[in-house]
């Protein structure tokens, strides 16, 4: 069959191909295969651009309210803010991450806009992808003795484990018995890898995600979730598995001298040197690392950071008060949009997964990684793409009823 975007409504082959490309790109992203991930990400950009050019009337995002339009154009707003701050037109690395993130958003949108497929159709593929991820990480950690698996940072490995555990939890209710056995084994592997990363931010993100989930559950389900959480936490604290208890106690005893606290203090000193215009529009996307060296006490120890480990402080420095307020506004609009979809019962389980993943990932990345890292932008992009698609579906249902 000849590839043709104009046949989107007549064949599911395009949908399967797009989902395959999305899945492969996302898997390589989680594995830390940067070059391969970016190559597929750019392929995704080219395919989507070609598809839209050939058939824009079928692929154009429709049914967006005014606030959702603001969410859609936010990446452009960030680029403009950077150019205004630096006073020149330039292409910098964070913009590359933004381009791939926008491609993720659009790909998720059109993959859900085309004929709807049941989750059951993809369960084996999802389980296969998770199996491949877990197997490769275990081989790299225990076979090749790479402490952080295929990634370069324990937090990257922790993020992948955290997100895939949430994904398996979402799929659990649709699985057959044999699939549940496999998913259970994979969950144990991911849980073990997560524990051994010693990443406290990942656990914070996981707890935040569960707290958001609990908000939407019935009383009985809340009690089950709370009981399970206390049981697992008690087991980890009692056994000190993966030095869990040691890490918790160390944080409690030394919270005032924790690394992030000192970084935030130094960051406050750097912000105090802002001019009035810098308080408004910031310094641009790429100047933090060099500027922070003059204020960082860690620089004297030969350690430099590419972010302040705090999205609020980082956005305030990069894009000023205007950019920070815009980012917080966009995030608020995303949550409002998802909650509205949940209340309208538009794929409520999928919406709940997006709410939990978004909350867990923001809680994790906001105190760990730069705002413009792919590990932050891509997750937000996927959530927004799903939200746009479900919003479109809700508008069609409303029109049908009217």
Secondary structure, DSSP 4 states (H G I P E B T S, - for coil): ----GGGTTT-SHHHHHHHHHHHHHHHHHHHT-HHHHHHHHHHHHHHHHHHHHH-HHHHS--S--HHHHHHHHHHHHHHHHHHHHHTS----HHHHHHHHHHHHHHHHHHHHHSS---GGGTHHHHHHHHHHHHHHHHIIIIIS--TTTTSSSHHHHHHHHHHHHHHHHHHGGG--HHHHHHHHHHHHHHHHHHHHTT-HHHHHHHHHHHHHHHHTS-HHHHHHHHHHHHHHHHHHHHHTGGGHHHHHHHHHHSGGG-HHHHHHHHHHHHHTT--HHHHHH-S-SS-HHHHHTTT-TTGGGT---SS-S-HHHHHHHHHHHHHHHHHHHHHHHHHHHHHHHHHTTSSHHHHHHHHHHHHHHHHHHTTTS-TTSHHHHHHHHHHHHHHHHHHHHHHHHHHHH-
